[in-house]
């Protein structure tokens, strides 16, 4: 820049004043400017160090030119005198209106632009040759730090009106250098493989083709060196240090050799531990939060944990900006250290204002009712975090950030600002869907989980597929009262063909109404109570199915004669849930427990109960998206009063993408057993009437075991999943990939195989023996990989799976997927 300035100045001076020092002083009566296109006239005069009415002589000319040029907006400046008018003729430098980058795959465009902006190169900046040189060098530096040494940048300028330009950059990234070898020198206590196992960078492995962990990155190496330092200091090596790090690039510019020289030092023990500071708490309170004591081996991780514990403790009482630091004093003669924990509580803070950002659709009061801190109340860090979790669990919010800002001009007031990112809560759809089990379906849906920004949900759904035709209207008000009591109601009608669901072949038409009241019993727990009433008509062809025969007999009908039976069900339900998951959709940590009891009462025609327990556990393994989860549940049901058994259509089922992947939907557990009467032709007792057919006693019945499932009154399901970042997907907030193992079973606790002993089984039967369907130990298991995507049209799931343990009569599947929703 200096070179350019000197050159222009010299040219201007020589061109304007061929007679140096010959200009006669004059009073400037007017100033005119030529050549301005982009720069405003007012801005130009701001930079001009002379005004109308002032005297101009040759001594001031160089200073005026330098001042104009130093604004950075001009390539050329010329001054002329016309009478008593000073005329400034300028040539503006162009301004960069846009930077368009192509060819970059390794580094994101945002990363490159951010790096250039840090070097003073961005949209709106003035362009000159020096800037162009800096652009190329800055991009190269970013690629060098990521192991790409064959980088080249092609620059083109596209001129626009008003002296503006577009800067086009085409990048040829070339190949990346890979780590060929790690060398650690000076480690006597821990072997190389132990230390290198802590590193994110490697020389390559089984999954390198996915993780690219052998590609050199200066940022990742710096993080690995910090990890190495923490590894030693967490084990008492208080004076551990990395004395040097050498990065060598082979002549082929493709192989990198990294040498790390360390000084391990000695293991230090704690000789004393003191807590110091000006605070209104018992010092023993803080010492109890520190997991170390005198005589223990020093651990940096333990002290970092202790500092965070103390901050959280102080935060409970409104000391939101407390400072805690540990200073070790090392002994000169022995490997011992005195630890001094200094606590500065600062002022106790109170909430001045609670604000929200990003809620374009959701009413602020809907968000505010989830917040547990109060304006004017103590600024409790625990309540702020609890508020954040409650907001994150709303299904119409994708993410929540919280910032605590000290109020300007105050020493004890702060604003709490929640910045939310909303998720699409509305779904209006209709058309064709496909499910590998239900087949083609026609559906229409109008639903909203944040209706008119109120936080209430409403839905109207129509659905028809090969087995189910249904219509359902539901409404839920999560804050039916100001105390947080919620109310949910629904009206539904359905026609179900069980034969097409791998169940025994009947059709059930149901019309019903239900309502539930939700009572909050704690910050993360809810109790619900409600009822459901339904009118049902079961149609069945004349059948030999034992389950159907027993059910018809219960209602005073004979399934061998009658084809229809009607019944009403009036059930009450109770439930209790504890939910500490951090998000409603795709949680990454926390637990959820749900207990339910559904009781069919004597007000209806059937008396039964069904008890269920479901659980979810999510354990984050790392900060980059690796999560371990365990999900599953237990269920049991039975009849009571005049209903001896659980009605078979209330049974539990298993198999399919929502329970046991690798097995076809609803095929796990007991199968339909038909008891077929045997007949024999005998002479008629009436003379001349020929032969007649008689039904033999029940001990001559034949059995037929069909392919249809009848479910069971007991079930357990477990799913173990290792969730990992989805390859090639930058944002995993709506996508989840996992390795899974599913285990479970469905059985009938009242099944008695002895009642079928001695009976013959038909040759065409699915099985030639009667399994013991009461044995819970006949569990199934499968493993595989799953991809879940929460798309605009609803959740999608794709699974590849194989059975680990199955029964000979099970129906298995390798690939399953679901698109859209089934209601």
Buried (B, 14 or more C-beta within 10 A) or exposed (E): EEEEBEEBBEEBBEEBBEEEEEBEEBEBEEBEBEBBEBBEEEEBEEBBEBEEEEEBEBEBBEEBBBBBBEBEBBBBBBBEBEEEBBBBBBBBBBBBBEBEBEEBEBBEBEEBBEBBBEBEBEBEBBBBEEBBEBBBEBBBEBBBBBBBBEBBBEEEEEEEEEBBBBBBBBBEBBEBBBBBEBEBEBBEEBEEEEBBEEBEBBBBEEEBEEBBBBBBBBEBBEBBBEEBBBBBBBBBBBBBBBEEEEBEBEEEEBBBBBBBBBEBBBBBBBBEBEBEBEBEBEBEEBBEBBEBEEEEBBBBEBBBBBBEBBBBBBBEBBBBBBBBEBEBEEEEEEBBBBBBBEBBBBBBBBBBEBEBEBBEBBBEEBBBBBBBBEEEEBBBBBBBBBBBBBBBBBBBBBBBEBEBEBBEEEEBBBBBBBBBEBBBBEBEBEEEBEBBBBEEBEBBBBBBBBBEBBBBBBBEBBBBBEBBBBBBBBBBBBBBEEEBBBBBBBBBBBBBBBBBBBBBBBBBBBBBBBBBBBBBEEEBBBBBBBBBBBBBBBBBEEBBBBBBBBBBEBBEBEBEEBBEBEBBBBBBBBBBBBBBBBBBBBBBBBBBBBBBEBBBBEEBBBBBBBBBBBBBBBBBEEEEBBBBBBBBBBBBBBBBEEBBBBBBBBBBBBBBBEBBBBBBBBBBBBBBBBBEEBEEEEEEEEEEEEEEEEEEEEEBBBBBBBBBBBBBBBBBBBBBBBBBBBEEBEEBBBBBBBEBBBBBBBBBBBBEBEEBEEBEBEEEBBBEEBBBBBEBEBBBBBBBBBBBBBEEBBBBBBBBBEBBEBBEEBBBBEEBBBBBBBB
